[in-house]
Amino acid sequence: MLPPDEYLALLTDHEWEDRQNKKIQRLLKQAGFRQKASIGDKLSGRQKTG
């Protein structure tokens, strides 16, 4: 069992990460990129099409 302060810190971190991920997804959608690619695709030389 976590102490209350560590539990609150864990919840706060999770909420912050969730909000950041939602912000990134919203901005990517607004940007309207034609191709979706990840950094892993660029590093390995592969590129997704479609």
C-alpha positions in Angstrom: 0.0 0.0 0.0 1.3 3.4 -0.9 1.4 6.3 1.5 -1.1 9.0 0.7 1.4 11.5 -0.6 3.0 8.9 -3.0 -0.5 7.9 -4.1 -1.5 11.5 -4.8 1.8 12.0 -6.7 1.1 8.9 -8.8 -2.4 10.1 -9.6 -1.2 13.6 -10.5 1.5 12.2 -12.8 -1.0 10.0 -14.5 -3.4 12.9 -15.1 -0.7 15.1 -16.4 0.5 12.5 -18.9 -3.0 11.8 -20.0 -3.6 15.5 -20.7 -0.3 15.8 -22.6 -1.2 12.8 -24.7 -4.6 14.2 -25.5 -3.1 17.6 -26.4 -0.6 15.9 -28.7 -3.3 13.8 -30.4 -5.5 17.0 -30.8 -2.6 19.0 -32.3 -1.7 16.1 -34.7 -5.3 15.9 -35.9 -5.5 19.7 -36.4 -2.2 19.7 -38.3 -3.8 17.4 -40.9 -0.7 15.5 -42.0 -1.2 13.4 -45.1 1.0 10.6 -44.0 1.3 9.0 -40.6 4.8 8.0 -39.6 6.6 7.3 -36.3 10.2 8.1 -35.4 10.9 4.3 -35.5 9.9 4.2 -39.1 12.3 7.0 -40.0 15.1 5.5 -38.0 14.8 2.1 -39.6 14.3 3.5 -43.1 10.8 2.2 -43.5 7.9 4.4 -44.3 4.2 3.7 -43.9 2.0 4.4 -46.9 -1.6 5.2 -47.0 
